[in-house]
Amino acid sequence: MNKQSWKNELRPLPFILPFFIAYLAFTIYPIFKGMQMSFFNWTLIEQQEFIGLEHYRNVLVDPNFWEAFRNTTLFVVLSTPTMVILALGLALLANLNTRFRTLFRGAFFIPSILSVSVISYVAIFMLQPYTGVVNNLIQAIGLNIEPFWLATPSLAWVSIIGVTLWWTVGFNMILYLTSLQNIPDDLYEAAEVDGATRSMMFWKITMPQLMPITRVILLLQILASFKVFGQILLITDGGPGTSTRPIILYIYEMGFQRYDLGYAAAMSYLLFVVLLILSLIQLRMGGKGGRMI
């Protein structure tokens, strides 16, 4: 390679270098620093003695960790299929050729641009036991009950999942909507000529065409659900008791309330292993059925 070629290759470097330095400082370095912390007794003030794998052994026998992990898994199992089905339904509605199409798209997507603090405090206001909008609507339809949404474990989960769906479904709806618009019209026209019904066209054309993006949405939603934190912290703080405390909230409590950063780091890396395994399984399953996207 001659000198001029080297100059051409290095010309983009000044533009890439600031991002690369920031990426090393704020992503790569914290990853290895956190791994180092998991092998030490480490507080907010100082690094203490090296203890090897003791934190990892303690995590594996910690009942609070397993309770938080079960809570997180419950949230994933309940929210992920609901999110996929709801996002698909809203995308089909937003793709209809009606004059309300723009309204549908805006109304479904706008909540996803709000911050977690905004949607959490709106939810708390709406779920108040006596003055909340939700209970007022329940009474308006003739049901004389006052559900305590945030004081009952089962209702607290319903509330958290409902708020999360309302907040995040817009992003997944846009992914589905984009894929719907990329399906060639020729497929539907040919099927209509052959006498196919709308139901047949949906199951034989639309759904197969949407399978790649469905795998992507499923993977992203599982990862996002395992990392649920903000809305639960602000709405229930893991309560009643610890019945809705997810694993990230428990890590937060150990690291920044009890100041045991080494133990929190160990839990973080165990969660990372779980997410990595789930991602590899999903990618492998996607590979058998075709490209992920």
Residue pairs with C-beta under 8 A, 6 or more apart in sequence:
1 9
34 265
34 268
34 269
35 265
35 269
37 47
37 261
37 262
37 265
38 55
38 56
38 262
38 265
38 266
38 268
38 269
39 50
39 51
39 52
39 53
39 55
39 262
40 47
40 48
40 49
40 50
40 51
40 262
41 48
41 49
41 51
41 262
42 48
42 260
42 261
42 262
42 265
43 259
43 260
43 261
44 256
44 259
44 261
51 262
55 262
55 263
55 265
55 266
56 266
56 270
58 263
58 266
59 65
59 263
59 266
59 267
59 270
64 242
64 250
65 247
65 250
65 267
67 242
67 245
68 242
68 245
68 246
68 247
68 249
68 250
69 247
71 242
71 243
71 244
71 245
71 246
71 247
72 225
72 226
72 228
72 246
72 247
72 248
74 157
75 157
75 160
75 161
75 225
75 228
75 246
76 222
76 225
76 226
78 157
78 161
79 161
79 164
79 165
79 221
79 225
80 218
80 221
80 222
80 225
82 161
82 165
83 165
83 168
83 169
83 172
83 217
83 221
84 172
84 214
84 217
84 218
84 221
86 165
86 169
87 169
87 172
87 173
87 175
87 176
87 217
88 176
88 210
88 214
90 104
90 108
90 169
90 173
90 176
91 173
91 174
91 176
91 177
91 180
92 176
92 180
93 104
94 101
94 104
94 105
94 108
94 173
94 177
95 101
95 177
95 180
95 181
96 104
105 177
108 169
108 170
108 173
109 170
109 171
109 173
109 174
110 170
111 119
111 166
111 167
111 169
111 170
112 167
112 168
112 169
112 170
112 171
114 167
116 167
116 230
116 231
116 234
117 230
117 234
119 163
119 166
119 167
119 231
120 163
120 230
120 231
120 234
120 235
121 234
123 159
123 163
123 231
123 235
124 150
124 234
124 235
125 132
125 133
126 132
126 133
126 134
127 134
127 135
127 149
127 150
127 159
128 135
129 135
129 146
129 147
129 148
129 149
129 151
130 146
132 149
134 147
134 149
135 146
135 147
138 145
138 147
147 155
148 155
149 155
149 156
149 158
149 159
150 156
150 159
150 235
150 236
150 239
150 240
151 240
152 240
153 240
153 241
153 243
153 244
156 236
156 239
156 240
156 243
156 244
157 244
159 235
159 236
160 231
160 232
160 235
160 236
160 244
163 231
163 235
164 228
164 231
167 231
168 224
172 217
172 220
172 221
175 213
175 216
175 217
176 210
176 213
176 217
178 213
179 209
179 210
179 212
179 213
180 206
180 210
182 209
183 205
183 206
183 209
187 205
187 209
188 201
188 205
191 200
191 201
191 204
191 205
192 201
196 204
211 289
211 290
212 286
212 290
212 291
212 292
212 293
213 293
215 282
215 285
215 286
215 289
215 292
215 293
216 292
216 293
218 282
219 279
219 282
219 283
219 286
219 292
222 278
222 282
223 275
223 278
223 279
226 247
226 271
226 274
226 275
226 278
227 248
228 246
228 248
229 246
229 248
229 249
229 252
232 238
232 244
232 245
232 246
232 249
233 249
233 252
236 244
238 244
238 245
238 246
238 249
238 250
239 245
247 267
247 271
248 271
250 267
251 264
251 267
251 268
251 271
252 264
254 260
254 263
254 264
254 267
255 261
255 263
255 264
255 265
256 264
283 292
286 292
